[in-house]
Amino acid sequence: MAFDPKDAEFLLARAEFRRFLFAAIQSAGILGHTVSASTAPSRDLAHLEGRRALGFDLLMLVHAGQSEAVRSADPDGITTLGLSLTEALNCKENQRDTRRPRDRARYDELPRDG
């Protein structure tokens, strides 16, 4: 059964799914491997490449939900990858409140002319 592009479009419109897609892409190792070819875990390179291939397959399935103009201009799915990265980086849970509380007590010692 083929994945319907309408389903991909529906999923891609959801911020929660875009965050899930980023987590899947990150765990697949598309953005970078954690082992080098000269270490003991290098024996598992075939396994790691299989995970990357599955990550790319997921990315391309979701990329089918993009508009025709985006798909034709970007056949590799970089736009969808960027969309998931942007969603993960701009998630409300990741953002700190950088506002400083106002401490009005520090002005108590100033003379008041008035």
DADA-V28228 format. One record per residue. N is the residue number from 0. RES is the residue in one letter. PSI is psi in whole degrees, -180 to 180 (none if undefined). OMEGA is omega in whole degrees, 0 to 359 (999 if undefined). D_LAST is the distance of its C-alpha to the last C-alpha in Angstrom with 2 decimals. Layout:
N_RES_PSI_OMEGA_D_LAST ; N_RES_PSI_OMEGA_D_LAST
This chain:
0_M_125_181_80.02 ; 1_A_150_178_77.75 ; 2_F_125_183_73.98 ; 3_D_129_177_72.83 ; 4_P_-27_177_70.24 ; 5_K_-37_176_68.59 ; 6_D_-42_178_67.97 ; 7_A_-39_178_66.47 ; 8_E_-42_178_64.24 ; 9_F_-47_181_63.10 ; 10_L_-41_182_62.36 ; 11_L_-23_179_60.64 ; 12_A_-10_183_58.17 ; 13_R_127_179_56.94 ; 14_A_-36_180_54.22 ; 15_E_-41_179_55.80 ; 16_F_-38_179_59.12 ; 17_R_-36_175_57.66 ; 18_R_-39_176_56.15 ; 19_F_-43_180_59.57 ; 20_L_-42_178_61.26 ; 21_F_-44_179_59.08 ; 22_A_-40_178_59.96 ; 23_A_-42_179_63.64 ; 24_I_-41_180_63.59 ; 25_Q_-42_180_61.86 ; 26_S_-21_178_64.33 ; 27_A_-16_178_67.23 ; 28_G_19_179_66.42 ; 29_I_-38_184_66.04 ; 30_L_-9_177_62.92 ; 31_G_143_177_64.52 ; 32_H_156_178_66.98 ; 33_T_-1_179_66.19 ; 34_V_155_175_69.62 ; 35_S_168_183_71.46 ; 36_A_-11_183_75.15 ; 37_S_8_181_75.92 ; 38_T_168_180_74.83 ; 39_A_-41_179_76.81 ; 40_P_-3_179_75.07 ; 41_S_-17_176_76.36 ; 42_R_-19_180_79.44 ; 43_D_19_183_77.34 ; 44_L_-35_178_76.59 ; 45_A_-40_177_78.74 ; 46_H_-45_180_76.69 ; 47_L_-40_178_73.42 ; 48_E_-34_175_74.78 ; 49_G_-40_177_75.80 ; 50_R_-42_179_72.27 ; 51_R_-43_180_70.94 ; 52_A_-41_178_73.55 ; 53_L_-39_177_72.52 ; 54_G_-43_178_68.86 ; 55_F_-37_177_69.86 ; 56_D_-44_177_71.94 ; 57_L_-44_180_68.98 ; 58_L_-43_181_66.83 ; 59_M_-33_175_69.50 ; 60_L_-44_180_70.00 ; 61_V_-35_180_66.32 ; 62_H_-23_177_66.31 ; 63_A_-18_178_68.85 ; 64_G_-6_177_66.02 ; 65_Q_163_179_64.36 ; 66_S_162_181_65.11 ; 67_E_-39_180_68.28 ; 68_A_-41_180_66.36 ; 69_V_-44_180_64.59 ; 70_R_-38_181_67.83 ; 71_S_-33_179_69.79 ; 72_A_-24_183_67.20 ; 73_D_80_183_66.72 ; 74_P_-13_183_69.98 ; 75_D_-6_177_68.88 ; 76_G_17_181_65.97 ; 77_I_-34_179_63.25 ; 78_T_-44_180_60.97 ; 79_T_-39_175_61.37 ; 80_L_-45_178_60.83 ; 81_G_-37_178_57.61 ; 82_L_-43_179_56.53 ; 83_S_-37_177_57.07 ; 84_L_-46_180_55.28 ; 85_T_-43_180_52.24 ; 86_E_-42_181_52.16 ; 87_A_-38_182_52.48 ; 88_L_-29_182_49.77 ; 89_N_13_180_47.28 ; 90_C_137_181_47.96 ; 91_K_-33_181_44.88 ; 92_E_-28_182_46.21 ; 93_N_-16_185_46.16 ; 94_Q_132_177_42.61 ; 95_R_154_174_39.94 ; 96_D_108_185_36.41 ; 97_T_1_178_34.60 ; 98_R_136_178_31.09 ; 99_R_141_177_28.97 ; 100_P_145_180_27.05 ; 101_R_125_177_23.29 ; 102_D_94_183_22.14 ; 103_R_-14_181_18.52 ; 104_A_-25_182_18.98 ; 105_R_-16_179_18.95 ; 106_Y_-2_184_15.19 ; 107_D_-31_184_14.75 ; 108_E_-8_180_15.06 ; 109_L_140_177_12.34 ; 110_P_143_181_9.50 ; 111_R_115_176_6.15 ; 112_D_131_180_3.54 ; 113_G_none_999_0.00
